[in-house]
Amino acid sequence: MSIFINKDSKVIVQGITGGEGTKHTALMLKAGTNIVGGVNARKAGTTVAHTDKDGNAVELPVFGSVAEAMEKTGADVSIAFVPGAFTKDAMVEAIDAEIPLLVVITEGVPVGDSAEAWAYATEKGNKTRIIGPNCPGIITPDEALVGITPANITGKGPIGLVSKSGTLTYQMMFELRDLGFSTAIGIGGDPVIGTTHIDALAAFEADPETKAIVMIGEIGGDAEERAADYIKANVTKPVVGYVAGFTAPEGKTMGHAGAIVSGSAGTAQAKKEALEAAGVKVGKTPSEAADLMRAIVEAL
């Protein structure tokens, strides 16, 4: 089991012919992802050559739109490698086509564009789940990678991971590589994102193969405090947390666009306290959080 993607997911790549799209299509195929085609309106009707995980040559068709790609291939997941200026259009196209899952990797998408696309998805009945933007995507080890996470860090296991930070996603997967993961999802660090900590927590709670959950947050905003309230009310599985930014100076944007602290609201300490009040064990470093999770899994 897993959340949101598995070995049967049929994936298309918006921007499959660009530099990032080309590179990561190759890596996703190598990870075993079932990529069935791509989208670039200017190159519709052509194909791109790649090799699958077994080293066999594959010719992936390029379609003019997400709707056409879905109609011809049965795709149910799209990943967008599109420059920031065009990302909103790519998101709207995927939402109009009602693809069930859209992963947006692009960094630097204007917040207004993200907000408009998210509002549009809501207006259309939330038929498309959006992950991102500015995120590493999602991986179900040994089944499917829809994103840029290195697929060779870890294998399958009982831990679910949801993180605002891409690099901390990779670090936590590496720290707990001996135990393995059901799914690891990087939700992105922008002020407006599609899938939230709470969405991932709800999915992991419902997944019988996920036995424990690691949640990585960071300074800024109140997403972690809201997640803490949700955990307290709805999550029965053990949760370990880590909040990046304990040493961050007040009032300064750190790394992610959403990571800005004003007064005591949004500080790492405030988030840690909220999570601990909900019964979450919180590490002061990623390694400490990993040790807490290891102890929990060994006791299950």
ZIMO-V860679 format. One record per residue. N is the residue number from 1. RES is the residue in one small letter. PHI is phi in radians with two decimals (NA if undefined). PSI is psi in whole degrees, -180 to 180 (NA if undefined). D_LAST is the distance of its C-alpha to the last C-alpha in Angstrom with 1 decimal. Layout:
N&RES&PHI&PSI&D_LAST  N&RES&PHI&PSI&D_LAST
This chain:
1&m&NA&167&18.3  2&s&-2.95&-180&19.1  3&i&-2.08&138&21.1  4&f&1.23&-37&24.9  5&i&-2.40&154&25.6  6&n&-2.69&-171&25.0  7&k&-1.11&-21&27.0  8&d&-1.57&-7&29.5  9&s&-1.08&134&30.4  10&k&-1.84&115&34.1  11&v&-1.91&136&34.8  12&i&-2.02&157&38.1  13&v&-2.07&114&39.1  14&q&-1.40&118&41.4  15&g&1.62&30&43.4  16&i&-1.13&-24&42.8  17&t&-1.63&-8&46.1  18&g&-1.36&175&45.7  19&g&-1.06&-52&44.6  20&e&-1.19&-42&41.0  21&g&-1.05&-43&40.7  22&t&-1.11&-49&42.0  23&k&-1.06&-47&39.8  24&h&-1.42&-23&36.5  25&t&-1.06&-44&37.5  26&a&-1.05&-44&37.7  27&l&-1.21&-38&34.3  28&m&-1.17&-40&32.6  29&l&-1.08&-43&34.4  30&k&-1.07&-30&33.3  31&a&-1.41&-4&29.6  32&g&1.72&3&30.3  33&t&-1.13&139&30.9  34&n&-1.50&82&33.4  35&i&-1.51&127&36.2  36&v&-1.94&-4&39.1  37&g&2.86&-173&41.6  38&g&-2.57&177&42.6  39&v&-2.28&127&44.8  40&n&-2.78&108&47.9  41&a&-0.97&-33&50.9  42&r&-1.36&-16&53.3  43&k&-2.12&23&52.2  44&a&-1.03&140&51.6  45&g&1.64&-10&52.6  46&t&-1.63&-180&51.7  47&t&-2.32&161&48.8  48&v&-2.12&140&46.7  49&a&-1.66&131&45.9  50&h&-2.48&-179&42.5  51&t&-2.19&146&40.5  52&d&-1.49&-175&37.2  53&k&-1.15&-22&34.2  54&d&-1.61&4&36.1  55&g&1.50&7&39.2  56&n&-1.42&144&41.2  57&a&-1.24&136&43.7  58&v&-2.27&141&43.0  59&e&-1.91&113&45.5  60&l&-1.67&126&43.9  61&p&-1.26&145&46.3  62&v&-1.87&126&47.1  63&f&-1.86&164&47.7  64&g&-1.42&-20&49.7  65&s&-2.70&163&47.2  66&v&-1.11&-41&43.6  67&a&-1.05&-44&45.0  68&e&-1.15&-42&46.9  69&a&-1.06&-42&43.9  70&m&-1.14&-42&41.8  71&e&-1.12&-40&44.7  72&k&-1.47&-26&45.3  73&t&-2.07&-14&41.8  74&g&1.30&21&39.5  75&a&-1.02&142&37.5  76&d&-2.19&2&34.8  77&v&-2.42&137&33.6  78&s&-2.20&145&36.0  79&i&-2.15&132&35.5  80&a&-1.84&118&38.3  81&f&-1.96&78&39.8  82&v&-2.24&137&42.8  83&p&-0.96&151&44.6  84&g&-0.90&-39&44.0  85&a&-1.14&-24&47.4  86&f&-1.92&3&46.8  87&t&-1.15&-41&43.1  88&k&-1.04&-44&43.9  89&d&-1.07&-42&46.2  90&a&-1.12&-40&43.6  91&m&-1.14&-45&41.0  92&v&-1.08&-40&43.7  93&e&-1.07&-43&44.5  94&a&-1.17&-39&40.9  95&i&-1.17&-42&40.6  96&d&-1.06&-36&44.0  97&a&-1.35&-10&42.8  98&e&1.05&39&39.7  99&i&-1.20&136&37.4  100&p&-1.10&-33&33.9  101&l&-2.39&131&32.3  102&l&-2.22&123&34.2  103&v&-1.87&123&32.8  104&v&-1.97&109&35.2  105&i&-1.44&-32&34.9  106&t&-0.86&133&38.2  107&e&-1.67&154&38.4  108&g&1.39&20&41.4  109&v&-1.28&128&41.7  110&p&-0.95&135&43.8  111&v&-1.02&-37&41.8  112&g&-1.07&-38&44.5  113&d&-1.14&-44&44.0  114&s&-1.07&-43&40.2  115&a&-1.11&-42&40.9  116&e&-1.14&-44&43.6  117&a&-1.14&-41&41.4  118&w&-1.12&-44&38.5  119&a&-1.11&-38&41.0  120&y&-1.14&-42&42.6  121&a&-1.06&-40&39.3  122&t&-1.14&-45&38.8  123&e&-1.04&-34&42.5  124&k&-1.50&10&42.0  125&g&1.62&16&39.2  126&n&0.90&43&36.1  127&k&-1.36&-19&36.2  128&t&-1.95&119&35.2  129&r&-1.40&129&31.9  130&i&-1.84&131&32.8  131&i&-1.96&125&30.4  132&g&1.84&-162&32.3  133&p&-1.37&-173&34.9  134&n&0.98&56&34.6  135&c&-2.52&164&31.1  136&p&-1.51&-3&29.6  137&g&1.52&-147&28.6  138&i&-2.47&143&25.6  139&i&-2.40&132&23.9  140&t&-1.90&101&21.7  141&p&-0.91&141&21.4  142&d&1.19&6&23.3  143&e&-2.21&-58&24.8  144&a&-2.73&142&26.7  145&l&-2.16&122&27.7  146&v&-2.13&86&29.9  147&g&2.72&-156&30.7  148&i&-2.09&10&31.2  149&t&-1.14&133&27.8  150&p&-1.04&127&28.1  151&a&-1.41&-10&26.4  152&n&-1.73&12&25.9  153&i&-1.24&-44&23.4  154&t&-2.63&167&20.2  155&g&-1.93&-164&19.2  156&k&-1.19&152&16.8  157&g&-3.09&-170&13.1  158&p&-1.60&2&10.3  159&i&-1.76&134&11.8  160&g&-1.76&140&14.7  161&l&-2.26&130&17.4  162&v&-2.26&132&20.4  163&s&-2.54&143&23.1  164&k&-1.35&-26&26.7  165&s&-1.84&134&27.5  166&g&-1.19&-53&28.0  167&t&-1.12&-34&27.9  168&l&-1.27&-27&24.8  169&t&-1.04&-49&23.1  170&y&-1.12&-42&24.2  171&q&-1.11&-43&23.2  172&m&-1.17&-38&19.6  173&m&-1.09&-39&19.4  174&f&-1.19&-44&20.9  175&e&-1.05&-35&18.8  176&l&-1.94&26&15.6  177&r&-1.11&-25&17.5  178&d&-1.26&-21&15.6  179&l&-1.68&-40&12.4  180&g&1.55&169&14.6  181&f&-2.31&145&15.2  182&s&-1.31&-55&15.8  183&t&-2.61&143&18.8  184&a&-2.11&127&20.2  185&i&-2.20&126&23.0  186&g&-1.75&117&25.6  187&i&-1.60&-12&27.4  188&g&1.66&156&30.2  189&g&-1.96&15&31.8  190&d&-1.34&161&35.0  191&p&-1.09&-32&36.0  192&v&-2.08&118&36.0  193&i&-2.30&165&33.3  194&g&-1.37&-80&32.4  195&t&-1.37&135&28.6  196&t&-1.87&172&27.0  197&h&-0.88&-46&23.6  198&i&-1.10&-42&23.6  199&d&-1.02&-45&24.4  200&a&-1.20&-41&21.5  201&l&-1.04&-43&19.0  202&a&-1.09&-42&20.4  203&a&-1.18&-42&20.1  204&f&-1.16&-38&16.5  205&e&-1.06&-37&15.7  206&a&-1.46&-12&17.6  207&d&-1.55&115&16.2  208&p&-1.11&-24&13.9  209&e&-1.44&-17&12.9  210&t&-1.52&118&11.9  211&k&-1.74&-23&8.2  212&a&-2.70&158&9.2  213&i&-2.26&135&12.8  214&v&-1.86&130&15.2  215&m&-2.11&120&18.5  216&i&-1.91&124&21.6  217&g&-2.08&-170&24.7  218&e&-2.73&169&28.0  219&i&-1.04&158&30.9  220&g&1.69&143&33.3  221&g&1.17&-168&33.4  222&d&-2.28&21&31.0  223&a&-1.05&-40&28.4  224&e&-1.23&-36&25.5  225&e&-1.14&-40&26.8  226&r&-1.18&-37&27.0  227&a&-1.11&-39&23.5  228&a&-1.06&-44&22.3  229&d&-1.06&-41&24.3  230&y&-1.16&-44&22.7  231&i&-1.03&-45&19.1  232&k&-1.02&-40&20.1  233&a&-1.54&-27&21.7  234&n&-2.28&-16&19.7  235&v&-1.80&124&16.2  236&t&-1.72&-17&13.3  237&k&-1.43&153&10.6  238&p&-1.15&138&9.8  239&v&-2.16&133&12.9  240&v&-1.97&139&14.2  241&g&-2.11&157&18.0  242&y&-2.49&135&20.9  243&v&-2.08&117&24.5  244&a&-1.34&138&27.2  245&g&1.99&24&30.5  246&f&-1.08&-27&30.2  247&t&-1.83&12&33.5  248&a&-1.27&138&35.3  249&p&-1.27&146&38.8  250&e&-1.15&143&39.5  251&g&1.39&7&41.5  252&k&-2.01&134&40.9  253&t&-1.30&126&39.4  254&m&-1.98&110&36.8  255&g&1.15&-91&36.2  256&h&-1.25&148&35.1  257&a&-1.08&-28&37.7  258&g&-1.52&-5&35.5  259&a&-1.62&67&34.5  260&i&-2.18&135&37.3  261&v&-1.90&135&37.0  262&s&-2.22&122&39.6  263&g&1.08&-142&39.7  264&s&-1.55&-13&36.4  265&a&-1.22&132&35.2  266&g&1.51&4&32.8  267&t&-1.34&158&32.1  268&a&-1.07&-39&28.9  269&q&-1.12&-43&28.8  270&a&-1.12&-39&29.4  271&k&-1.20&-42&26.6  272&k&-1.02&-45&24.2  273&e&-1.11&-41&25.2  274&a&-1.11&-43&24.9  275&l&-1.17&-43&21.3  276&e&-1.13&-34&20.3  277&a&-1.15&-22&22.2  278&a&-1.61&6&19.9  279&g&1.56&10&16.8  280&v&-1.51&133&16.1  281&k&-1.44&128&15.6  282&v&-2.04&126&18.5  283&g&-1.52&148&19.5  284&k&-1.44&-16&23.2  285&t&-2.36&161&23.2  286&p&-1.00&-40&21.3  287&s&-1.14&-38&20.2  288&e&-1.14&-41&18.9  289&a&-1.10&-40&16.9  290&a&-1.11&-41&15.5  291&d&-1.11&-40&14.6  292&l&-1.08&-43&12.8  293&m&-1.17&-40&10.7  294&r&-1.03&-44&10.1  295&a&-1.07&-40&8.9  296&i&-1.15&-47&6.4  297&v&-1.13&-40&5.2  298&e&-1.15&-26&5.6  299&a&-1.55&-9&3.8  300&l&-1.21&NA&0.0
